[in-house]
Amino acid sequence: MSTTATKIDLPEGTWAVDTTHSTANFEVEHAGVSVFRGGFKPVDAKLTVSDAGLALEGAVDVESISVDDENIRPHLLSPEFFDVERNPGITYRSTEITGGADDLTVTGELSMAGSSLPVAARGRLRGPIAGPGGGDKISLALEAAIDRTDYGMNWQMELPAGGVALANDVKLIVELELNRN
């Protein structure tokens, strides 16, 4: 269980992801002029609330990666990026959750492409509210920035006029809708 110092009051229990209304996406600058986007779906996640505090766990299958150009997809699955054959999943497990509903910080370990490193995400929590089909719902929106080369994703291409094809900084955007079990 993670250490928690929050100003959030949630009922105890496990909050399980609603896969229909949850996403895990990424953005990276391309050629210094645009943003390349992709994502993973479905997202598996849960938030556990107990006397000890809050704990968040999440995972996606690398094979589920979705990008607008299917010709790029095999390159992203290759050893130059996610290396899906040796590392089929991406996981995140919190070690500390602090702050309030509008200024939440979730610190934990992100594991992908054979590396596990600490990552702090910032965001917000909404709810709980009564869901349309009954039961309580919450939403958790988080953003973090990582350096892809820290995870061994070192592929790069020089542009003819100078500069590089792909920035090292990657923005991670996770939107979770969770139901209380």
C-alpha positions as CSV (number, residue, x, y, z in Angstrom):
1,M,0.0,0.0,0.0
2,S,1.2,3.5,-0.7
3,T,1.9,6.2,1.7
4,T,-0.7,8.9,1.4
5,A,-1.1,12.5,2.5
6,T,-4.2,13.7,0.7
7,K,-7.1,16.0,1.3
8,I,-9.4,13.5,-0.5
9,D,-12.2,11.7,1.3
10,L,-13.2,8.6,-0.6
11,P,-15.2,5.6,0.7
12,E,-12.9,2.6,1.4
13,G,-12.8,-0.2,-1.1
14,T,-11.5,-1.0,-4.6
15,W,-12.3,1.3,-7.5
16,A,-12.1,-0.7,-10.8
17,V,-11.5,0.8,-14.2
18,D,-14.3,1.3,-16.6
19,T,-12.5,0.3,-19.8
20,T,-15.0,2.0,-22.1
21,H,-14.4,5.4,-20.5
22,S,-10.6,5.2,-19.8
23,T,-7.6,5.9,-22.0
24,A,-3.8,5.9,-21.8
25,N,-2.2,8.2,-24.5
26,F,1.2,9.7,-25.3
27,E,2.4,12.7,-27.2
28,V,5.9,13.5,-28.6
29,E,7.1,16.3,-30.7
30,H,7.9,15.3,-34.3
31,A,10.4,17.1,-36.6
32,G,10.3,20.1,-34.3
33,V,7.0,21.3,-35.8
34,S,4.2,18.9,-34.9
35,V,3.0,16.4,-32.3
36,F,2.8,12.6,-32.9
37,R,0.1,11.0,-30.8
38,G,-0.7,7.4,-29.9
39,G,-2.4,5.4,-27.2
40,F,-3.2,2.1,-25.7
41,K,-6.6,0.6,-25.1
42,P,-8.0,-1.1,-23.1
43,V,-6.5,0.2,-19.8
44,D,-6.5,-2.0,-16.8
45,A,-6.4,0.0,-13.5
46,K,-7.6,0.1,-10.0
47,L,-7.5,2.5,-7.1
48,T,-7.5,1.0,-3.6
49,V,-8.7,3.1,-0.7
50,S,-8.0,1.9,2.9
51,D,-7.0,3.2,6.3
52,A,-3.4,3.1,5.0
53,G,-4.3,5.5,2.2
54,L,-4.7,5.4,-1.6
55,A,-2.9,3.1,-4.0
56,L,-3.1,3.2,-7.8
57,E,-2.1,0.4,-10.2
58,G,-2.4,0.3,-13.9
59,A,-1.3,-1.7,-17.0
60,V,-1.7,-1.8,-20.7
61,D,-0.7,-4.4,-23.3
62,V,2.0,-2.9,-25.7
63,E,0.4,-4.9,-28.6
64,S,-2.7,-2.7,-28.2
65,I,-0.8,0.4,-29.3
66,S,-2.8,2.6,-31.7
67,V,-1.4,5.3,-34.0
68,D,-2.8,7.1,-37.0
69,D,-0.3,5.5,-39.4
70,E,-0.3,1.7,-39.4
71,N,3.1,1.7,-41.2
72,I,4.7,3.2,-38.1
73,R,3.1,0.7,-35.7
74,P,5.6,-2.2,-36.4
75,H,8.5,0.2,-35.8
76,L,7.1,1.2,-32.4
77,L,6.6,-2.5,-31.5
78,S,10.3,-3.3,-32.5
79,P,13.3,-3.4,-30.2
80,E,14.1,0.2,-31.1
81,F,11.0,1.3,-29.1
82,F,8.7,-0.8,-26.9
83,D,10.3,-4.2,-27.8
84,V,6.9,-6.0,-27.5
85,E,8.4,-9.6,-27.8
86,R,10.5,-9.2,-24.7
87,N,8.3,-6.6,-22.9
88,P,4.6,-7.2,-23.7
89,G,3.2,-4.9,-21.0
90,I,3.5,-1.5,-19.5
91,T,2.7,-1.2,-15.8
92,Y,2.5,1.6,-13.2
93,R,2.3,1.2,-9.4
94,S,2.0,4.2,-7.1
95,T,4.3,4.6,-4.1
96,E,2.8,7.8,-2.8
97,I,-0.4,9.9,-3.5
98,T,-0.5,13.4,-2.1
99,G,-2.4,16.6,-2.5
100,G,-6.1,17.4,-3.0
101,A,-8.7,16.7,-5.6
102,D,-7.5,19.6,-7.9
103,D,-3.8,19.3,-7.2
104,L,-3.1,15.6,-7.0
105,T,0.4,14.1,-7.3
106,V,0.8,10.4,-7.8
107,T,4.4,9.2,-7.5
108,G,5.2,5.6,-8.5
109,E,7.2,3.3,-10.7
110,L,6.6,3.1,-14.5
111,S,7.9,-0.2,-16.1
112,M,8.2,-0.5,-19.9
113,A,10.6,-1.7,-22.5
114,G,12.6,-3.5,-19.9
115,S,13.2,-0.5,-17.5
116,S,11.5,0.5,-14.3
117,L,11.8,4.1,-13.2
118,P,10.2,6.5,-10.8
119,V,7.6,8.8,-12.4
120,A,5.5,11.6,-10.8
121,A,2.2,12.4,-12.4
122,R,0.0,15.4,-11.6
123,G,-3.7,15.8,-12.1
124,R,-7.1,15.8,-10.6
125,L,-9.8,13.6,-9.1
126,R,-13.5,14.1,-9.5
127,G,-16.3,12.4,-7.6
128,P,-17.6,10.2,-6.2
129,I,-20.9,10.5,-7.9
130,A,-23.8,8.1,-8.3
131,G,-23.4,6.5,-11.7
132,P,-26.3,6.2,-14.3
133,G,-26.6,2.4,-13.7
134,G,-26.2,2.7,-9.9
135,G,-23.0,2.5,-7.9
136,D,-20.4,5.2,-7.3
137,K,-18.0,6.5,-10.0
138,I,-14.9,8.7,-9.8
139,S,-12.5,10.0,-12.5
140,L,-8.8,10.4,-12.3
141,A,-6.9,12.5,-14.9
142,L,-3.1,12.4,-14.8
143,E,-0.2,13.8,-16.9
144,A,3.5,13.1,-16.6
145,A,6.6,13.7,-18.7
146,I,9.3,11.2,-19.3
147,D,12.5,10.9,-21.4
148,R,12.0,8.0,-23.7
149,T,15.8,7.4,-23.9
150,D,15.7,6.6,-20.1
151,Y,13.7,3.5,-21.2
152,G,16.2,2.5,-24.0
153,M,14.1,4.1,-26.8
154,N,17.1,5.6,-28.5
155,W,16.0,5.6,-32.1
156,Q,16.6,8.9,-33.9
157,M,16.9,10.3,-37.4
158,E,18.6,13.5,-38.3
159,L,16.6,15.9,-40.5
160,P,18.1,17.1,-43.8
161,A,18.0,20.8,-42.7
162,G,19.2,20.0,-39.2
163,G,17.4,18.9,-36.1
164,V,15.9,15.5,-35.2
165,A,12.8,13.6,-36.2
166,L,11.7,12.8,-32.7
167,A,12.0,14.6,-29.4
168,N,13.1,12.7,-26.3
169,D,10.5,14.2,-24.0
170,V,7.2,12.3,-24.1
171,K,3.9,13.5,-22.4
172,L,1.8,10.7,-20.9
173,I,-1.9,11.4,-20.5
174,V,-4.1,9.0,-18.5
175,E,-7.9,9.4,-18.1
176,L,-9.5,6.9,-15.8
177,E,-13.2,6.4,-14.9
178,L,-13.4,4.0,-12.0
179,N,-16.4,2.2,-10.4
180,R,-16.5,1.2,-6.8
181,N,-16.7,-2.6,-6.3
